[in-house]
Amino acid sequence: ASNMDMVTLYCSILLLGMPMCWARRSAPNQGCTRGKCSKTSFLFKTKSYDGPAVTTIPQCRQDWVLLCMQVRLNTRVLDRLTVGRKIKLFRGADFTMKLTSRQNSLPSSFSYSFDVSAGGTGAIAVQRGRGLSVYGSVNAGDRGLYFVESCGPGCVVLYQRDRKFFDSLED
């Protein structure tokens, strides 16, 4: 038997016929098999997998959103992140990101650039101060387009948008 967490994906069809999905973890030791745990670090930890909790977040109700979850920035990982180090965007992501640059424009504002193992790039901007503000996007090639946005006080959302969304935009 495996000690690996099970992640179940739940989907529902929204008003315009677009699916919206969220995940729920069902076991405590995700990342471990046969008693050995991976050393992979995750930039974001999932705060809420529950459907009703994430469906109240406006970003999760947008058209063409495939996966949406409330997350929290793993500041411990972020503060120790050095150029060349590989991390995963979130637990369950099937790609890694290698930090290519870390810039700070102000004492409390940082931007991070990544090369993605699945092809593509990512950029995350973090501002600390009275609160934490996080924005970013990750193009994981054929594995998806991911976006991170602040969604209110103490709220950060990570969502995956279907690539077809951008084809549907009119000039």
Secondary structure as UniProt FT lines:
FT   STRAND          7..13
FT   TURN            15..16
FT   STRAND          19..25
FT   TURN            30..31
FT   STRAND          32..33
FT   TURN            34..35
FT   STRAND          36..37
FT   STRAND          42..48
FT   HELIX           51..55
FT   HELIX           58..61
FT   TURN            63..64
FT   STRAND          65..73
FT   HELIX           75..80
FT   TURN            83..84
FT   STRAND          86..90
FT   TURN            91..92
FT   STRAND          97..106
FT   TURN            107..108
FT   STRAND          109..116
FT   TURN            117..118
FT   STRAND          121..128
FT   STRAND          132..139
FT   HELIX           141..143
FT   STRAND          145..150
FT   TURN            153..154
FT   STRAND          156..161
FT   HELIX           164..167
//
